Each structure stands twice: as C-alpha cells, then as structure tokens.
Amino acid sequence: MLAFLDSLCAALITRDVVRIRQLMAHPLSRALPRAVVEEATAIAGGAPRGFSAPLQAMRLYHQTAHLLGVRSDPAIHHTVRDPGRRQFDLPLEALAPR
C-alpha cells in the first residue's frame, strides 16, 4: 500500500493525469479515504489548483508509513539526511496561473 501511495503522491504532485487515472483504477484505490479520492479526481479533472499540493494524499502516505513503522520520514530523509536524493521538479506550466 505504501508503494501505491508513493506512486499516487508522485503522480498528483506532477499532475500526471494519465498516471493518476491508472492508479485510481487500481483495486487499492478502493481503500482510499473519500478526501484523497476527491483530491485525485479534482487534479485529474484539471480543476483550478493554484499552488496547492495534494495534502490529503501526502497526509495519508505519512500516516501509513508511520503505522507500518517506516523508520524515517521520506520528506525529512530527502531534505536533511540525503541531499543527493532525486527531487520532483514541477513543470513550468504547473506554476502558471490559469
């Protein structure tokens, strides 16, 4: 489930509509809370987003990682302990107002 959530968060952050739809068609998506499904549906549907991040999906990822006993928070690990780890770069059009 954690790998599924990681893939979903990555797709939502990059606004990869095709990948979001693929993940939402996966059987694991039925276990997602309504807020995450609504967030994914809105992003995949091209809803106005401004500078918003997929907070509901990211929160669920963090909670799931905590429950599964992941030893380090990937966000902290990424920025503090391993600065060479790959980052997500948003395409410039993601920053442009609509």
HELIX and SHEET records of a PDB file:
HELIX    1   1 LEU A    2  THR A   14  1                                  13    
HELIX    2   2 VAL A   17  MET A   24  1                                   8    
HELIX    3   3 PRO A   27  ALA A   31  5                                   5    
HELIX    4   4 ARG A   34  ALA A   44  1                                  11    
HELIX    5   5 LEU A   55  LEU A   68  1                                  14    
HELIX    6   6 PRO A   74  ILE A   76  1                                   3    
HELIX    7   7 HIS A   77  ARG A   81  3                                   5    
HELIX    8   8 LEU A   92  LEU A   95  1                                   4    
END                                                                             
